[in-house]
């Protein structure tokens, strides 16, 4: 097995999503429950200049990354609710996350999105902890990647939580912050 290139390591600091590594439902829910505190710790004490530093060449800034997590996880909560409440698996609307990251609200202080993440994750985790086995298998359809069960999507978002937190902590480490 070849070693990842430095650019690939910066882009995927914990590796690409591998569902086999996220097979534990309880661990995934705990990762989602812990994201708000872990993310707050990751950005604690960073200056505006540091928050406006990209985590890799041509990548988002740390500030944009925090705002992206809020955007993404809001969408996740909605997608799960649609899967749970629609009679047939709903086809969700994808969004251009790169374009969202360029909007003016992605320049706001990170505390704005940290508060959103607190609320979204409180609701998301409560909902996930209440689901039956049958409900974990309910699906939504992504028009580009096909059907996603809530189980599989929760695993993806546990990875997503760790992935972007590692972008921030890795940038801090590389820069000695």
Chimera marker file (.cmm) of the C-alpha trace (Angstrom):
<marker_set name="trace">
<marker id="1" x="0.000" y="0.000" z="0.000" r="1" g="1" b="0" radius="0.5"/>
<marker id="2" x="1.457" y="3.360" z="-1.008" r="1" g="1" b="0" radius="0.5"/>
<marker id="3" x="1.668" y="6.267" z="1.358" r="1" g="1" b="0" radius="0.5"/>
<marker id="4" x="-0.754" y="9.138" z="0.764" r="1" g="1" b="0" radius="0.5"/>
<marker id="5" x="0.648" y="12.270" z="-0.812" r="1" g="1" b="0" radius="0.5"/>
<marker id="6" x="0.990" y="15.332" z="1.437" r="1" g="1" b="0" radius="0.5"/>
<marker id="7" x="-1.846" y="17.051" z="-0.482" r="1" g="1" b="0" radius="0.5"/>
<marker id="8" x="-4.117" y="14.026" z="0.002" r="1" g="1" b="0" radius="0.5"/>
<marker id="9" x="-3.225" y="13.937" z="3.712" r="1" g="1" b="0" radius="0.5"/>
<marker id="10" x="-4.140" y="17.632" z="4.032" r="1" g="1" b="0" radius="0.5"/>
<marker id="11" x="-7.401" y="17.073" z="2.170" r="1" g="1" b="0" radius="0.5"/>
<marker id="12" x="-8.346" y="13.872" z="4.027" r="1" g="1" b="0" radius="0.5"/>
<marker id="13" x="-6.461" y="14.017" z="7.340" r="1" g="1" b="0" radius="0.5"/>
<marker id="14" x="-8.281" y="10.974" z="8.749" r="1" g="1" b="0" radius="0.5"/>
<marker id="15" x="-8.600" y="9.212" z="5.387" r="1" g="1" b="0" radius="0.5"/>
<marker id="16" x="-11.591" y="8.960" z="3.081" r="1" g="1" b="0" radius="0.5"/>
<marker id="17" x="-14.893" y="7.696" z="4.436" r="1" g="1" b="0" radius="0.5"/>
<marker id="18" x="-14.851" y="3.926" z="4.896" r="1" g="1" b="0" radius="0.5"/>
<marker id="19" x="-18.190" y="2.591" z="6.193" r="1" g="1" b="0" radius="0.5"/>
<marker id="20" x="-16.431" y="-0.438" z="7.732" r="1" g="1" b="0" radius="0.5"/>
<marker id="21" x="-14.562" y="1.891" z="10.087" r="1" g="1" b="0" radius="0.5"/>
<marker id="22" x="-17.853" y="3.437" z="11.226" r="1" g="1" b="0" radius="0.5"/>
<marker id="23" x="-19.874" y="0.290" z="11.862" r="1" g="1" b="0" radius="0.5"/>
<marker id="24" x="-20.660" y="1.029" z="15.519" r="1" g="1" b="0" radius="0.5"/>
<marker id="25" x="-23.938" y="2.916" z="15.786" r="1" g="1" b="0" radius="0.5"/>
<marker id="26" x="-23.212" y="3.908" z="19.402" r="1" g="1" b="0" radius="0.5"/>
<marker id="27" x="-19.757" y="5.251" z="18.528" r="1" g="1" b="0" radius="0.5"/>
<marker id="28" x="-21.187" y="7.227" z="15.608" r="1" g="1" b="0" radius="0.5"/>
<marker id="29" x="-23.872" y="8.774" z="17.787" r="1" g="1" b="0" radius="0.5"/>
<marker id="30" x="-21.292" y="9.587" z="20.462" r="1" g="1" b="0" radius="0.5"/>
<marker id="31" x="-19.069" y="11.224" z="17.834" r="1" g="1" b="0" radius="0.5"/>
<marker id="32" x="-22.020" y="13.361" z="16.753" r="1" g="1" b="0" radius="0.5"/>
<marker id="33" x="-22.831" y="14.168" z="20.385" r="1" g="1" b="0" radius="0.5"/>
<marker id="34" x="-19.241" y="15.226" z="21.040" r="1" g="1" b="0" radius="0.5"/>
<marker id="35" x="-18.767" y="17.346" z="17.913" r="1" g="1" b="0" radius="0.5"/>
<marker id="36" x="-19.924" y="20.669" z="19.404" r="1" g="1" b="0" radius="0.5"/>
<marker id="37" x="-17.459" y="20.461" z="22.321" r="1" g="1" b="0" radius="0.5"/>
<marker id="38" x="-14.659" y="19.064" z="20.152" r="1" g="1" b="0" radius="0.5"/>
<marker id="39" x="-15.125" y="21.812" z="17.581" r="1" g="1" b="0" radius="0.5"/>
<marker id="40" x="-15.187" y="24.533" z="20.246" r="1" g="1" b="0" radius="0.5"/>
<marker id="41" x="-11.929" y="23.148" z="21.645" r="1" g="1" b="0" radius="0.5"/>
<marker id="42" x="-10.415" y="23.016" z="18.156" r="1" g="1" b="0" radius="0.5"/>
<marker id="43" x="-11.050" y="26.734" z="17.497" r="1" g="1" b="0" radius="0.5"/>
<marker id="44" x="-10.584" y="27.991" z="21.060" r="1" g="1" b="0" radius="0.5"/>
<marker id="45" x="-8.220" y="30.940" z="21.228" r="1" g="1" b="0" radius="0.5"/>
<marker id="46" x="-7.703" y="31.302" z="17.486" r="1" g="1" b="0" radius="0.5"/>
<marker id="47" x="-7.401" y="34.855" z="16.214" r="1" g="1" b="0" radius="0.5"/>
<marker id="48" x="-9.319" y="36.170" z="13.219" r="1" g="1" b="0" radius="0.5"/>
<marker id="49" x="-6.121" y="35.914" z="11.174" r="1" g="1" b="0" radius="0.5"/>
<marker id="50" x="-5.705" y="32.277" z="12.167" r="1" g="1" b="0" radius="0.5"/>
<marker id="51" x="-9.373" y="31.508" z="11.469" r="1" g="1" b="0" radius="0.5"/>
<marker id="52" x="-8.926" y="33.029" z="8.014" r="1" g="1" b="0" radius="0.5"/>
<marker id="53" x="-6.069" y="30.637" z="7.210" r="1" g="1" b="0" radius="0.5"/>
<marker id="54" x="-6.826" y="27.859" z="4.700" r="1" g="1" b="0" radius="0.5"/>
<marker id="55" x="-6.293" y="24.336" z="6.004" r="1" g="1" b="0" radius="0.5"/>
<marker id="56" x="-4.632" y="23.436" z="2.690" r="1" g="1" b="0" radius="0.5"/>
<marker id="57" x="-3.682" y="25.238" z="-0.512" r="1" g="1" b="0" radius="0.5"/>
<marker id="58" x="-6.864" y="26.026" z="-2.446" r="1" g="1" b="0" radius="0.5"/>
<marker id="59" x="-8.890" y="24.851" z="0.588" r="1" g="1" b="0" radius="0.5"/>
<marker id="60" x="-11.368" y="26.573" z="2.833" r="1" g="1" b="0" radius="0.5"/>
<marker id="61" x="-10.301" y="28.735" z="5.707" r="1" g="1" b="0" radius="0.5"/>
<marker id="62" x="-10.837" y="27.410" z="9.211" r="1" g="1" b="0" radius="0.5"/>
<marker id="63" x="-13.698" y="29.906" z="9.550" r="1" g="1" b="0" radius="0.5"/>
<marker id="64" x="-15.365" y="28.635" z="6.356" r="1" g="1" b="0" radius="0.5"/>
<marker id="65" x="-14.897" y="25.078" z="7.604" r="1" g="1" b="0" radius="0.5"/>
<marker id="66" x="-16.815" y="25.787" z="10.821" r="1" g="1" b="0" radius="0.5"/>
<marker id="67" x="-19.606" y="27.479" z="8.873" r="1" g="1" b="0" radius="0.5"/>
<marker id="68" x="-19.647" y="24.557" z="6.410" r="1" g="1" b="0" radius="0.5"/>
<marker id="69" x="-20.155" y="22.080" z="9.247" r="1" g="1" b="0" radius="0.5"/>
<marker id="70" x="-23.189" y="24.062" z="10.407" r="1" g="1" b="0" radius="0.5"/>
<marker id="71" x="-24.588" y="24.195" z="6.853" r="1" g="1" b="0" radius="0.5"/>
<marker id="72" x="-23.966" y="20.510" z="6.241" r="1" g="1" b="0" radius="0.5"/>
<marker id="73" x="-25.346" y="19.262" z="9.523" r="1" g="1" b="0" radius="0.5"/>
<marker id="74" x="-28.479" y="21.419" z="9.228" r="1" g="1" b="0" radius="0.5"/>
<marker id="75" x="-29.077" y="19.636" z="5.922" r="1" g="1" b="0" radius="0.5"/>
<marker id="76" x="-28.400" y="16.293" z="7.600" r="1" g="1" b="0" radius="0.5"/>
<marker id="77" x="-31.030" y="16.870" z="10.274" r="1" g="1" b="0" radius="0.5"/>
<marker id="78" x="-33.579" y="17.810" z="7.608" r="1" g="1" b="0" radius="0.5"/>
<marker id="79" x="-32.685" y="14.795" z="5.444" r="1" g="1" b="0" radius="0.5"/>
<marker id="80" x="-33.107" y="12.421" z="8.384" r="1" g="1" b="0" radius="0.5"/>
<marker id="81" x="-36.459" y="13.966" z="9.284" r="1" g="1" b="0" radius="0.5"/>
<marker id="82" x="-37.634" y="13.634" z="5.686" r="1" g="1" b="0" radius="0.5"/>
<marker id="83" x="-36.573" y="9.980" z="5.596" r="1" g="1" b="0" radius="0.5"/>
<marker id="84" x="-38.450" y="9.331" z="8.831" r="1" g="1" b="0" radius="0.5"/>
<marker id="85" x="-41.668" y="11.106" z="7.902" r="1" g="1" b="0" radius="0.5"/>
<marker id="86" x="-42.218" y="10.560" z="4.179" r="1" g="1" b="0" radius="0.5"/>
<marker id="87" x="-44.127" y="7.516" z="2.908" r="1" g="1" b="0" radius="0.5"/>
<marker id="88" x="-41.543" y="6.837" z="0.183" r="1" g="1" b="0" radius="0.5"/>
<marker id="89" x="-37.828" y="7.577" z="0.388" r="1" g="1" b="0" radius="0.5"/>
<marker id="90" x="-37.546" y="11.259" z="-0.513" r="1" g="1" b="0" radius="0.5"/>
<marker id="91" x="-35.089" y="12.506" z="-3.075" r="1" g="1" b="0" radius="0.5"/>
<marker id="92" x="-33.155" y="15.232" z="-1.323" r="1" g="1" b="0" radius="0.5"/>
<marker id="93" x="-31.819" y="18.374" z="-2.911" r="1" g="1" b="0" radius="0.5"/>
<marker id="94" x="-28.046" y="18.527" z="-2.997" r="1" g="1" b="0" radius="0.5"/>
<marker id="95" x="-26.363" y="21.892" z="-2.606" r="1" g="1" b="0" radius="0.5"/>
<marker id="96" x="-23.142" y="23.468" z="-3.847" r="1" g="1" b="0" radius="0.5"/>
<marker id="97" x="-21.190" y="23.529" z="-0.593" r="1" g="1" b="0" radius="0.5"/>
<marker id="98" x="-18.288" y="25.309" z="-2.302" r="1" g="1" b="0" radius="0.5"/>
<marker id="99" x="-20.625" y="28.137" z="-3.339" r="1" g="1" b="0" radius="0.5"/>
<marker id="100" x="-22.251" y="28.278" z="0.090" r="1" g="1" b="0" radius="0.5"/>
<marker id="101" x="-18.786" y="28.731" z="1.612" r="1" g="1" b="0" radius="0.5"/>
<marker id="102" x="-18.324" y="31.856" z="-0.529" r="1" g="1" b="0" radius="0.5"/>
<marker id="103" x="-21.465" y="33.602" z="0.746" r="1" g="1" b="0" radius="0.5"/>
<marker id="104" x="-21.155" y="36.518" z="3.163" r="1" g="1" b="0" radius="0.5"/>
<marker id="105" x="-22.456" y="34.550" z="6.151" r="1" g="1" b="0" radius="0.5"/>
<marker id="106" x="-19.304" y="32.404" z="5.974" r="1" g="1" b="0" radius="0.5"/>
<marker id="107" x="-17.306" y="35.452" z="7.084" r="1" g="1" b="0" radius="0.5"/>
<marker id="108" x="-19.210" y="35.834" z="10.362" r="1" g="1" b="0" radius="0.5"/>
<marker id="109" x="-17.599" y="34.984" z="13.697" r="1" g="1" b="0" radius="0.5"/>
<marker id="110" x="-17.445" y="31.218" z="14.216" r="1" g="1" b="0" radius="0.5"/>
<marker id="111" x="-19.518" y="31.526" z="17.403" r="1" g="1" b="0" radius="0.5"/>
<marker id="112" x="-22.582" y="32.011" z="15.191" r="1" g="1" b="0" radius="0.5"/>
<marker id="113" x="-22.169" y="28.565" z="13.637" r="1" g="1" b="0" radius="0.5"/>
<marker id="114" x="-20.933" y="26.963" z="16.856" r="1" g="1" b="0" radius="0.5"/>
<marker id="115" x="-24.297" y="27.902" z="18.396" r="1" g="1" b="0" radius="0.5"/>
<marker id="116" x="-26.124" y="26.396" z="15.426" r="1" g="1" b="0" radius="0.5"/>
<marker id="117" x="-24.062" y="23.216" z="15.732" r="1" g="1" b="0" radius="0.5"/>
<marker id="118" x="-24.898" y="23.023" z="19.453" r="1" g="1" b="0" radius="0.5"/>
<marker id="119" x="-28.630" y="23.122" z="18.724" r="1" g="1" b="0" radius="0.5"/>
<marker id="120" x="-28.604" y="20.932" z="15.634" r="1" g="1" b="0" radius="0.5"/>
<marker id="121" x="-26.533" y="18.253" z="17.340" r="1" g="1" b="0" radius="0.5"/>
<marker id="122" x="-28.657" y="18.283" z="20.479" r="1" g="1" b="0" radius="0.5"/>
<marker id="123" x="-31.678" y="17.575" z="18.296" r="1" g="1" b="0" radius="0.5"/>
<marker id="124" x="-29.880" y="15.165" z="15.951" r="1" g="1" b="0" radius="0.5"/>
<marker id="125" x="-28.467" y="13.041" z="18.768" r="1" g="1" b="0" radius="0.5"/>
<marker id="126" x="-31.776" y="12.962" z="20.655" r="1" g="1" b="0" radius="0.5"/>
<marker id="127" x="-33.527" y="11.818" z="17.502" r="1" g="1" b="0" radius="0.5"/>
<marker id="128" x="-30.913" y="9.152" z="16.677" r="1" g="1" b="0" radius="0.5"/>
<marker id="129" x="-30.958" y="7.756" z="20.213" r="1" g="1" b="0" radius="0.5"/>
<marker id="130" x="-34.733" y="7.341" z="19.980" r="1" g="1" b="0" radius="0.5"/>
<marker id="131" x="-34.846" y="5.427" z="16.681" r="1" g="1" b="0" radius="0.5"/>
<marker id="132" x="-35.879" y="1.815" z="16.305" r="1" g="1" b="0" radius="0.5"/>
<marker id="133" x="-33.918" y="-0.634" z="14.189" r="1" g="1" b="0" radius="0.5"/>
<marker id="134" x="-36.509" y="-0.232" z="11.438" r="1" g="1" b="0" radius="0.5"/>
<marker id="135" x="-36.193" y="3.560" z="11.529" r="1" g="1" b="0" radius="0.5"/>
<marker id="136" x="-32.393" y="3.366" z="11.191" r="1" g="1" b="0" radius="0.5"/>
<marker id="137" x="-32.979" y="1.558" z="7.889" r="1" g="1" b="0" radius="0.5"/>
<marker id="138" x="-35.257" y="4.262" z="6.453" r="1" g="1" b="0" radius="0.5"/>
<marker id="139" x="-33.708" y="5.980" z="3.453" r="1" g="1" b="0" radius="0.5"/>
<marker id="140" x="-33.448" y="9.180" z="1.509" r="1" g="1" b="0" radius="0.5"/>
<marker id="141" x="-32.167" y="9.318" z="-2.043" r="1" g="1" b="0" radius="0.5"/>
<marker id="142" x="-29.300" y="11.531" z="-3.063" r="1" g="1" b="0" radius="0.5"/>
<marker id="143" x="-29.627" y="12.177" z="-6.807" r="1" g="1" b="0" radius="0.5"/>
<marker id="144" x="-25.861" y="11.784" z="-7.322" r="1" g="1" b="0" radius="0.5"/>
<marker id="145" x="-24.987" y="8.948" z="-4.911" r="1" g="1" b="0" radius="0.5"/>
<marker id="146" x="-28.231" y="6.994" z="-4.617" r="1" g="1" b="0" radius="0.5"/>
<marker id="147" x="-30.049" y="5.694" z="-1.539" r="1" g="1" b="0" radius="0.5"/>
<marker id="148" x="-28.708" y="6.361" z="1.960" r="1" g="1" b="0" radius="0.5"/>
<marker id="149" x="-30.118" y="4.727" z="5.063" r="1" g="1" b="0" radius="0.5"/>
<marker id="150" x="-30.123" y="6.828" z="8.205" r="1" g="1" b="0" radius="0.5"/>
<marker id="151" x="-27.686" y="4.250" z="9.626" r="1" g="1" b="0" radius="0.5"/>
<marker id="152" x="-25.177" y="4.743" z="6.799" r="1" g="1" b="0" radius="0.5"/>
<marker id="153" x="-25.641" y="8.523" z="6.691" r="1" g="1" b="0" radius="0.5"/>
<marker id="154" x="-25.073" y="8.778" z="10.469" r="1" g="1" b="0" radius="0.5"/>
<marker id="155" x="-21.787" y="6.948" z="9.925" r="1" g="1" b="0" radius="0.5"/>
<marker id="156" x="-20.855" y="9.386" z="7.148" r="1" g="1" b="0" radius="0.5"/>
<marker id="157" x="-21.600" y="12.380" z="9.355" r="1" g="1" b="0" radius="0.5"/>
<marker id="158" x="-19.620" y="10.916" z="12.237" r="1" g="1" b="0" radius="0.5"/>
<marker id="159" x="-16.699" y="10.710" z="9.793" r="1" g="1" b="0" radius="0.5"/>
<marker id="160" x="-17.509" y="14.228" z="8.523" r="1" g="1" b="0" radius="0.5"/>
<marker id="161" x="-17.381" y="15.542" z="12.095" r="1" g="1" b="0" radius="0.5"/>
<marker id="162" x="-13.962" y="14.025" z="12.718" r="1" g="1" b="0" radius="0.5"/>
<marker id="163" x="-12.709" y="14.936" z="9.210" r="1" g="1" b="0" radius="0.5"/>
<marker id="164" x="-13.322" y="18.666" z="9.516" r="1" g="1" b="0" radius="0.5"/>
<marker id="165" x="-12.264" y="18.866" z="13.149" r="1" g="1" b="0" radius="0.5"/>
<marker id="166" x="-8.970" y="17.286" z="12.015" r="1" g="1" b="0" radius="0.5"/>
<marker id="167" x="-8.619" y="19.999" z="9.357" r="1" g="1" b="0" radius="0.5"/>
<marker id="168" x="-8.661" y="22.578" z="12.133" r="1" g="1" b="0" radius="0.5"/>
<marker id="169" x="-6.516" y="20.718" z="14.667" r="1" g="1" b="0" radius="0.5"/>
<marker id="170" x="-4.033" y="19.709" z="11.966" r="1" g="1" b="0" radius="0.5"/>
<marker id="171" x="-3.680" y="23.312" z="10.807" r="1" g="1" b="0" radius="0.5"/>
<marker id="172" x="-3.098" y="24.408" z="14.399" r="1" g="1" b="0" radius="0.5"/>
<marker id="173" x="-0.472" y="21.725" z="14.861" r="1" g="1" b="0" radius="0.5"/>
<marker id="174" x="1.360" y="22.485" z="11.595" r="1" g="1" b="0" radius="0.5"/>
<marker id="175" x="1.449" y="26.191" z="12.454" r="1" g="1" b="0" radius="0.5"/>
<marker id="176" x="2.310" y="25.791" z="16.134" r="1" g="1" b="0" radius="0.5"/>
<marker id="177" x="-0.860" y="27.520" z="17.340" r="1" g="1" b="0" radius="0.5"/>
<link id1="1" id2="2" r="1" g="1" b="0" radius="0.2"/>
<link id1="2" id2="3" r="1" g="1" b="0" radius="0.2"/>
<link id1="3" id2="4" r="1" g="1" b="0" radius="0.2"/>
<link id1="4" id2="5" r="1" g="1" b="0" radius="0.2"/>
<link id1="5" id2="6" r="1" g="1" b="0" radius="0.2"/>
<link id1="6" id2="7" r="1" g="1" b="0" radius="0.2"/>
<link id1="7" id2="8" r="1" g="1" b="0" radius="0.2"/>
<link id1="8" id2="9" r="1" g="1" b="0" radius="0.2"/>
<link id1="9" id2="10" r="1" g="1" b="0" radius="0.2"/>
<link id1="10" id2="11" r="1" g="1" b="0" radius="0.2"/>
<link id1="11" id2="12" r="1" g="1" b="0" radius="0.2"/>
<link id1="12" id2="13" r="1" g="1" b="0" radius="0.2"/>
<link id1="13" id2="14" r="1" g="1" b="0" radius="0.2"/>
<link id1="14" id2="15" r="1" g="1" b="0" radius="0.2"/>
<link id1="15" id2="16" r="1" g="1" b="0" radius="0.2"/>
<link id1="16" id2="17" r="1" g="1" b="0" radius="0.2"/>
<link id1="17" id2="18" r="1" g="1" b="0" radius="0.2"/>
<link id1="18" id2="19" r="1" g="1" b="0" radius="0.2"/>
<link id1="19" id2="20" r="1" g="1" b="0" radius="0.2"/>
<link id1="20" id2="21" r="1" g="1" b="0" radius="0.2"/>
<link id1="21" id2="22" r="1" g="1" b="0" radius="0.2"/>
<link id1="22" id2="23" r="1" g="1" b="0" radius="0.2"/>
<link id1="23" id2="24" r="1" g="1" b="0" radius="0.2"/>
<link id1="24" id2="25" r="1" g="1" b="0" radius="0.2"/>
<link id1="25" id2="26" r="1" g="1" b="0" radius="0.2"/>
<link id1="26" id2="27" r="1" g="1" b="0" radius="0.2"/>
<link id1="27" id2="28" r="1" g="1" b="0" radius="0.2"/>
<link id1="28" id2="29" r="1" g="1" b="0" radius="0.2"/>
<link id1="29" id2="30" r="1" g="1" b="0" radius="0.2"/>
<link id1="30" id2="31" r="1" g="1" b="0" radius="0.2"/>
<link id1="31" id2="32" r="1" g="1" b="0" radius="0.2"/>
<link id1="32" id2="33" r="1" g="1" b="0" radius="0.2"/>
<link id1="33" id2="34" r="1" g="1" b="0" radius="0.2"/>
<link id1="34" id2="35" r="1" g="1" b="0" radius="0.2"/>
<link id1="35" id2="36" r="1" g="1" b="0" radius="0.2"/>
<link id1="36" id2="37" r="1" g="1" b="0" radius="0.2"/>
<link id1="37" id2="38" r="1" g="1" b="0" radius="0.2"/>
<link id1="38" id2="39" r="1" g="1" b="0" radius="0.2"/>
<link id1="39" id2="40" r="1" g="1" b="0" radius="0.2"/>
<link id1="40" id2="41" r="1" g="1" b="0" radius="0.2"/>
<link id1="41" id2="42" r="1" g="1" b="0" radius="0.2"/>
<link id1="42" id2="43" r="1" g="1" b="0" radius="0.2"/>
<link id1="43" id2="44" r="1" g="1" b="0" radius="0.2"/>
<link id1="44" id2="45" r="1" g="1" b="0" radius="0.2"/>
<link id1="45" id2="46" r="1" g="1" b="0" radius="0.2"/>
<link id1="46" id2="47" r="1" g="1" b="0" radius="0.2"/>
<link id1="47" id2="48" r="1" g="1" b="0" radius="0.2"/>
<link id1="48" id2="49" r="1" g="1" b="0" radius="0.2"/>
<link id1="49" id2="50" r="1" g="1" b="0" radius="0.2"/>
<link id1="50" id2="51" r="1" g="1" b="0" radius="0.2"/>
<link id1="51" id2="52" r="1" g="1" b="0" radius="0.2"/>
<link id1="52" id2="53" r="1" g="1" b="0" radius="0.2"/>
<link id1="53" id2="54" r="1" g="1" b="0" radius="0.2"/>
<link id1="54" id2="55" r="1" g="1" b="0" radius="0.2"/>
<link id1="55" id2="56" r="1" g="1" b="0" radius="0.2"/>
<link id1="56" id2="57" r="1" g="1" b="0" radius="0.2"/>
<link id1="57" id2="58" r="1" g="1" b="0" radius="0.2"/>
<link id1="58" id2="59" r="1" g="1" b="0" radius="0.2"/>
<link id1="59" id2="60" r="1" g="1" b="0" radius="0.2"/>
<link id1="60" id2="61" r="1" g="1" b="0" radius="0.2"/>
<link id1="61" id2="62" r="1" g="1" b="0" radius="0.2"/>
<link id1="62" id2="63" r="1" g="1" b="0" radius="0.2"/>
<link id1="63" id2="64" r="1" g="1" b="0" radius="0.2"/>
<link id1="64" id2="65" r="1" g="1" b="0" radius="0.2"/>
<link id1="65" id2="66" r="1" g="1" b="0" radius="0.2"/>
<link id1="66" id2="67" r="1" g="1" b="0" radius="0.2"/>
<link id1="67" id2="68" r="1" g="1" b="0" radius="0.2"/>
<link id1="68" id2="69" r="1" g="1" b="0" radius="0.2"/>
<link id1="69" id2="70" r="1" g="1" b="0" radius="0.2"/>
<link id1="70" id2="71" r="1" g="1" b="0" radius="0.2"/>
<link id1="71" id2="72" r="1" g="1" b="0" radius="0.2"/>
<link id1="72" id2="73" r="1" g="1" b="0" radius="0.2"/>
<link id1="73" id2="74" r="1" g="1" b="0" radius="0.2"/>
<link id1="74" id2="75" r="1" g="1" b="0" radius="0.2"/>
<link id1="75" id2="76" r="1" g="1" b="0" radius="0.2"/>
<link id1="76" id2="77" r="1" g="1" b="0" radius="0.2"/>
<link id1="77" id2="78" r="1" g="1" b="0" radius="0.2"/>
<link id1="78" id2="79" r="1" g="1" b="0" radius="0.2"/>
<link id1="79" id2="80" r="1" g="1" b="0" radius="0.2"/>
<link id1="80" id2="81" r="1" g="1" b="0" radius="0.2"/>
<link id1="81" id2="82" r="1" g="1" b="0" radius="0.2"/>
<link id1="82" id2="83" r="1" g="1" b="0" radius="0.2"/>
<link id1="83" id2="84" r="1" g="1" b="0" radius="0.2"/>
<link id1="84" id2="85" r="1" g="1" b="0" radius="0.2"/>
<link id1="85" id2="86" r="1" g="1" b="0" radius="0.2"/>
<link id1="86" id2="87" r="1" g="1" b="0" radius="0.2"/>
<link id1="87" id2="88" r="1" g="1" b="0" radius="0.2"/>
<link id1="88" id2="89" r="1" g="1" b="0" radius="0.2"/>
<link id1="89" id2="90" r="1" g="1" b="0" radius="0.2"/>
<link id1="90" id2="91" r="1" g="1" b="0" radius="0.2"/>
<link id1="91" id2="92" r="1" g="1" b="0" radius="0.2"/>
<link id1="92" id2="93" r="1" g="1" b="0" radius="0.2"/>
<link id1="93" id2="94" r="1" g="1" b="0" radius="0.2"/>
<link id1="94" id2="95" r="1" g="1" b="0" radius="0.2"/>
<link id1="95" id2="96" r="1" g="1" b="0" radius="0.2"/>
<link id1="96" id2="97" r="1" g="1" b="0" radius="0.2"/>
<link id1="97" id2="98" r="1" g="1" b="0" radius="0.2"/>
<link id1="98" id2="99" r="1" g="1" b="0" radius="0.2"/>
<link id1="99" id2="100" r="1" g="1" b="0" radius="0.2"/>
<link id1="100" id2="101" r="1" g="1" b="0" radius="0.2"/>
<link id1="101" id2="102" r="1" g="1" b="0" radius="0.2"/>
<link id1="102" id2="103" r="1" g="1" b="0" radius="0.2"/>
<link id1="103" id2="104" r="1" g="1" b="0" radius="0.2"/>
<link id1="104" id2="105" r="1" g="1" b="0" radius="0.2"/>
<link id1="105" id2="106" r="1" g="1" b="0" radius="0.2"/>
<link id1="106" id2="107" r="1" g="1" b="0" radius="0.2"/>
<link id1="107" id2="108" r="1" g="1" b="0" radius="0.2"/>
<link id1="108" id2="109" r="1" g="1" b="0" radius="0.2"/>
<link id1="109" id2="110" r="1" g="1" b="0" radius="0.2"/>
<link id1="110" id2="111" r="1" g="1" b="0" radius="0.2"/>
<link id1="111" id2="112" r="1" g="1" b="0" radius="0.2"/>
<link id1="112" id2="113" r="1" g="1" b="0" radius="0.2"/>
<link id1="113" id2="114" r="1" g="1" b="0" radius="0.2"/>
<link id1="114" id2="115" r="1" g="1" b="0" radius="0.2"/>
<link id1="115" id2="116" r="1" g="1" b="0" radius="0.2"/>
<link id1="116" id2="117" r="1" g="1" b="0" radius="0.2"/>
<link id1="117" id2="118" r="1" g="1" b="0" radius="0.2"/>
<link id1="118" id2="119" r="1" g="1" b="0" radius="0.2"/>
<link id1="119" id2="120" r="1" g="1" b="0" radius="0.2"/>
<link id1="120" id2="121" r="1" g="1" b="0" radius="0.2"/>
<link id1="121" id2="122" r="1" g="1" b="0" radius="0.2"/>
<link id1="122" id2="123" r="1" g="1" b="0" radius="0.2"/>
<link id1="123" id2="124" r="1" g="1" b="0" radius="0.2"/>
<link id1="124" id2="125" r="1" g="1" b="0" radius="0.2"/>
<link id1="125" id2="126" r="1" g="1" b="0" radius="0.2"/>
<link id1="126" id2="127" r="1" g="1" b="0" radius="0.2"/>
<link id1="127" id2="128" r="1" g="1" b="0" radius="0.2"/>
<link id1="128" id2="129" r="1" g="1" b="0" radius="0.2"/>
<link id1="129" id2="130" r="1" g="1" b="0" radius="0.2"/>
<link id1="130" id2="131" r="1" g="1" b="0" radius="0.2"/>
<link id1="131" id2="132" r="1" g="1" b="0" radius="0.2"/>
<link id1="132" id2="133" r="1" g="1" b="0" radius="0.2"/>
<link id1="133" id2="134" r="1" g="1" b="0" radius="0.2"/>
<link id1="134" id2="135" r="1" g="1" b="0" radius="0.2"/>
<link id1="135" id2="136" r="1" g="1" b="0" radius="0.2"/>
<link id1="136" id2="137" r="1" g="1" b="0" radius="0.2"/>
<link id1="137" id2="138" r="1" g="1" b="0" radius="0.2"/>
<link id1="138" id2="139" r="1" g="1" b="0" radius="0.2"/>
<link id1="139" id2="140" r="1" g="1" b="0" radius="0.2"/>
<link id1="140" id2="141" r="1" g="1" b="0" radius="0.2"/>
<link id1="141" id2="142" r="1" g="1" b="0" radius="0.2"/>
<link id1="142" id2="143" r="1" g="1" b="0" radius="0.2"/>
<link id1="143" id2="144" r="1" g="1" b="0" radius="0.2"/>
<link id1="144" id2="145" r="1" g="1" b="0" radius="0.2"/>
<link id1="145" id2="146" r="1" g="1" b="0" radius="0.2"/>
<link id1="146" id2="147" r="1" g="1" b="0" radius="0.2"/>
<link id1="147" id2="148" r="1" g="1" b="0" radius="0.2"/>
<link id1="148" id2="149" r="1" g="1" b="0" radius="0.2"/>
<link id1="149" id2="150" r="1" g="1" b="0" radius="0.2"/>
<link id1="150" id2="151" r="1" g="1" b="0" radius="0.2"/>
<link id1="151" id2="152" r="1" g="1" b="0" radius="0.2"/>
<link id1="152" id2="153" r="1" g="1" b="0" radius="0.2"/>
<link id1="153" id2="154" r="1" g="1" b="0" radius="0.2"/>
<link id1="154" id2="155" r="1" g="1" b="0" radius="0.2"/>
<link id1="155" id2="156" r="1" g="1" b="0" radius="0.2"/>
<link id1="156" id2="157" r="1" g="1" b="0" radius="0.2"/>
<link id1="157" id2="158" r="1" g="1" b="0" radius="0.2"/>
<link id1="158" id2="159" r="1" g="1" b="0" radius="0.2"/>
<link id1="159" id2="160" r="1" g="1" b="0" radius="0.2"/>
<link id1="160" id2="161" r="1" g="1" b="0" radius="0.2"/>
<link id1="161" id2="162" r="1" g="1" b="0" radius="0.2"/>
<link id1="162" id2="163" r="1" g="1" b="0" radius="0.2"/>
<link id1="163" id2="164" r="1" g="1" b="0" radius="0.2"/>
<link id1="164" id2="165" r="1" g="1" b="0" radius="0.2"/>
<link id1="165" id2="166" r="1" g="1" b="0" radius="0.2"/>
<link id1="166" id2="167" r="1" g="1" b="0" radius="0.2"/>
<link id1="167" id2="168" r="1" g="1" b="0" radius="0.2"/>
<link id1="168" id2="169" r="1" g="1" b="0" radius="0.2"/>
<link id1="169" id2="170" r="1" g="1" b="0" radius="0.2"/>
<link id1="170" id2="171" r="1" g="1" b="0" radius="0.2"/>
<link id1="171" id2="172" r="1" g="1" b="0" radius="0.2"/>
<link id1="172" id2="173" r="1" g="1" b="0" radius="0.2"/>
<link id1="173" id2="174" r="1" g="1" b="0" radius="0.2"/>
<link id1="174" id2="175" r="1" g="1" b="0" radius="0.2"/>
<link id1="175" id2="176" r="1" g="1" b="0" radius="0.2"/>
<link id1="176" id2="177" r="1" g="1" b="0" radius="0.2"/>
</marker_set>
